[in-house]
Amino acid sequence: VAPEKFEVIDGQQRLTTIWIVLQYIGNVVGMKIGKYRLAYETNVTETAFLDDLGTERQRNVETMDEDFFLNSYEAVKSYFEGIRAAESLDDYAFDKHVRAFCDYLLESVEVIWYEIETEQSDRDGEEIFMSLNRGRIPLESSELIKTLLLVKASRSWDDMREDTERQTEIATEWDEMERSFSDPEFWSFIGGEDGGNSGKPRMGYFLEMLPRLGGEWDDQEGDDYRVFNRYEQIVRVYDRNLDEKHRSLDIFVLEEIWREHIRANYLKLKDWKDDVRLFHKI
């Protein structure tokens, strides 16, 4: 009988991390441990790479994700080896410790999931992801916007390495922006006296203050996700009506929304902050 398969809409990182922990434990105790297996739709070789982590069969890293897998495995190994060194455990005691950890993980840790009904299976996976996170999991608009951009930036690319590069560009620059907003001097220049005490994440505050893109927003009164809904509306409209330049959706998201709107306005603020005259005048 073929094993039951599920398409994971949200939670890939958690499942992968738990799988890597179980892979390390299995390597220590000399047996295969796992309640499930993972198959990555974007790259089938990454599934095999996970299976061989920490074994003599492990091959050289070929993709960015495989590099992340390997670094995560080394972090798990370092954690357990640190306990072994701190407690001065011999091989027998260390094996016993690892098995006890594994037993607790498998028997006492439970997973909560939402299973999408069959009649909803024709819905787009990313649409379901957004719906779940807006309704049941209280993510901020800025977090949903980041996910929206990362998903749409890869929408129509066939070459996965190009696809990864586009997603990585947005993710890396997004992280850089969040780090910049943690600088008190820069943030006080952006948010003033109220910005730091608004209760919003700083990235969300920045996104909310940006000039409107694509005309008037269709904001709903009392909508906690109005900023996210603005960008989702732009993407949805563009997806239905290809513009005169005939740019695909991923190029539109990368260039029009990310580079020319969000990123460009961030860099403009950075330039103003570094200009002594403008900094004090503003």
C-alpha positions in Angstrom: 0.0 0.0 0.0 1.4 3.4 -1.0 2.0 5.8 1.9 -0.5 8.7 2.3 0.8 11.9 0.9 0.0 15.5 1.9 1.0 18.8 0.2 2.3 21.1 2.9 1.0 24.6 2.5 2.6 26.1 5.6 5.1 24.5 7.9 7.8 23.2 5.6 10.6 24.7 7.7 9.3 23.1 11.0 8.9 19.7 9.4 12.4 19.9 7.8 14.0 20.9 11.1 12.3 18.1 13.0 13.4 15.7 10.3 17.0 16.8 10.5 17.0 16.3 14.3 15.6 12.8 13.8 18.2 12.1 11.1 21.0 13.1 13.5 19.6 10.9 16.3 19.3 8.0 13.9 22.9 8.4 12.9 24.0 8.3 16.5 22.0 5.3 17.6 22.6 3.4 14.3 19.0 3.1 13.1 16.5 4.9 10.9 14.0 7.0 12.8 11.2 8.9 11.4 7.4 9.2 11.4 7.4 10.7 7.9 9.5 11.5 4.8 9.8 14.8 2.9 9.7 15.2 -0.9 10.6 18.6 -2.3 8.7 19.5 -5.5 11.2 22.1 -6.7 14.2 19.7 -6.6 14.0 16.0 -6.2 17.8 15.7 -5.4 17.3 17.6 -2.2 15.1 14.8 -0.9 18.0 12.3 -1.3 20.4 14.8 0.2 18.3 14.9 3.4 18.2 11.1 3.5 22.1 11.0 3.4 22.8 13.8 5.8 25.6 12.9 8.2 26.3 9.6 6.5 29.1 8.3 4.3 26.8 8.6 1.4 26.5 12.4 1.8 27.5 14.2 -1.4 28.8 17.7 -2.0 26.4 20.6 -1.7 24.8 21.6 -5.0 22.0 24.0 -4.1 21.4 26.8 -1.6 18.8 24.7 0.2 21.2 21.8 0.6 23.7 24.2 2.2 21.0 25.3 4.7 20.2 21.6 5.3 23.9 20.8 6.0 24.3 23.9 8.3 21.2 22.9 10.2 22.5 19.4 10.7 25.8 20.7 11.9 24.0 23.0 14.4 22.0 20.0 15.8 25.2 17.9 16.0 27.0 20.8 17.8 24.1 21.1 20.3 24.2 17.5 21.3 28.0 17.4 21.3 28.0 20.4 23.6 25.9 18.5 26.1 28.2 15.5 25.8 31.2 17.6 26.6 29.5 19.6 29.4 28.3 16.4 31.1 31.5 14.3 30.3 29.4 11.5 28.9 31.0 8.4 27.5 29.6 6.6 24.4 27.1 4.5 26.4 25.8 7.4 28.5 25.6 9.6 25.4 23.7 7.0 23.5 21.3 6.7 26.4 20.8 10.4 26.6 20.1 10.7 22.9 17.6 7.8 23.0 15.8 9.4 25.9 15.5 12.7 24.0 14.2 10.8 21.0 11.6 8.9 23.0 10.3 12.2 24.5 10.2 13.8 21.1 8.2 11.0 19.5 5.9 10.2 22.4 5.3 13.5 24.2 5.4 16.1 21.5 2.2 16.6 19.5 1.6 18.4 16.2 -1.5 20.5 15.5 -2.4 20.8 11.8 -5.3 22.1 9.7 -6.3 19.7 6.9 -7.9 21.4 3.9 -11.2 19.8 2.9 -11.2 17.9 -0.4 -13.6 20.3 -2.1 -11.1 23.1 -1.5 -8.2 21.2 -3.2 -8.6 23.2 -6.4 -7.7 26.4 -4.5 -4.3 27.8 -5.1 -1.9 26.7 -2.3 -0.6 30.3 -1.7 -4.2 31.5 -1.5 -5.0 29.0 1.3 -1.7 30.0 3.0 -2.7 33.6 3.1 -6.3 32.7 4.3 -5.0 30.5 7.1 -2.5 33.0 8.3 -4.9 35.9 8.2 -7.7 34.1 10.0 -6.2 31.7 12.5 -2.5 32.5 12.9 -2.0 36.2 13.9 0.8 37.2 11.6 1.6 40.8 11.0 0.8 42.4 7.6 4.6 42.9 7.0 5.2 39.1 7.4 2.4 38.3 5.0 3.6 40.9 2.5 7.1 39.3 2.6 5.6 35.9 1.9 3.5 37.3 -0.9 6.5 38.8 -2.6 8.7 35.7 -2.2 6.0 33.4 -3.6 5.0 35.7 -6.5 8.6 36.5 -7.4 9.1 32.8 -8.3 5.7 32.3 -9.9 6.5 31.7 -13.5 10.2 30.8 -13.6 11.1 27.4 -14.9 14.8 27.5 -14.1 15.0 26.9 -10.3 18.4 28.4 -9.8 17.2 31.7 -11.3 14.1 31.4 -9.2 16.1 30.9 -6.0 18.3 33.9 -6.8 15.2 36.2 -7.2 13.7 35.0 -3.9 17.1 35.3 -2.2 17.5 38.9 -3.4 14.2 39.9 -1.8 14.8 37.9 1.4 18.4 39.2 1.9 17.5 42.8 1.3 14.4 42.5 3.5 16.6 41.3 6.4 19.0 44.2 5.8 16.1 46.7 6.0 14.8 45.2 9.3 18.3 45.4 10.7 18.6 49.1 9.7 15.3 49.9 11.4 16.7 48.6 14.6 19.2 51.5 14.5 17.8 54.0 17.0 19.1 57.0 15.1 17.7 55.9 11.8 14.4 54.8 13.3 13.8 58.0 15.1 14.4 59.8 11.8 11.6 57.7 10.2 9.1 57.2 13.0 9.6 60.3 15.1 8.4 60.3 18.6 5.4 58.0 18.0 6.9 55.5 15.6 8.7 53.5 18.2 5.6 53.3 20.4 3.0 52.5 17.8 2.9 48.8 18.7 3.5 47.9 15.0 6.6 46.0 13.9 8.9 48.6 12.4 8.8 47.0 8.9 5.0 47.2 9.0 5.2 50.9 10.1 7.5 51.6 7.2 5.3 49.8 4.7 2.2 51.6 5.9 3.8 55.0 5.5 4.9 54.4 1.8 3.3 56.3 -1.0 0.3 54.5 -2.5 1.2 52.2 -5.4 -1.3 51.6 -8.2 -3.8 54.4 -7.4 -6.3 54.5 -4.5 -6.4 51.7 -2.0 -9.7 49.9 -1.3 -9.2 50.0 2.5 -11.9 48.4 4.7 -12.6 50.2 8.0 -11.2 48.3 10.9 -9.2 45.9 8.7 -6.1 44.8 10.7 -4.5 43.6 7.4 -5.3 46.6 5.3 -1.6 47.1 4.3 -1.2 43.5 3.2 -4.5 43.7 1.4 -3.3 46.7 -0.6 -0.4 44.7 -2.0 -2.4 41.6 -2.6 -4.9 43.6 -4.5 -2.2 45.1 -6.8 -0.8 41.6 -7.4 -4.2 40.1 -8.1 -5.2 42.9 -10.5 -1.9 42.6 -12.4 -2.2 38.8 -12.5 -5.5 39.1 -14.3 -4.5 42.0 -16.7 -1.0 41.7 -18.1 0.3 45.3 -18.7 1.4 46.8 -22.0 5.0 45.8 -21.4 3.9 42.1 -21.2 6.0 41.5 -18.1 5.2 38.3 -16.3 4.0 38.5 -12.7 7.3 37.6 -11.2 9.1 40.4 -13.0 6.4 42.8 -12.1 6.7 41.9 -8.4 10.5 42.0 -8.4 10.8 45.3 -10.3 7.7 47.4 -9.8 6.8 46.4 -6.2 10.1 45.5 -4.7 12.9 47.4 -6.4 11.1 50.5 -7.6 8.6 50.9 -4.7 9.6 49.3 -1.4 13.3 49.1 -1.8 13.7 52.5 -3.6 11.8 54.4 -0.9 13.9 52.7 1.8 17.1 53.7 0.0 15.7 57.3 -0.4 15.2 57.5 3.4 18.8 56.1 3.9 20.1 58.9 1.7 18.1 61.6 3.4 19.3 60.3 6.8 23.0 60.4 5.7 22.6 64.0 4.3 23.3 66.3 7.3 21.2 69.2 5.9 18.2 67.0 5.1 18.4 65.0 8.3 18.0 68.0 10.5 15.6 69.8 8.3 13.2 66.7 8.2 
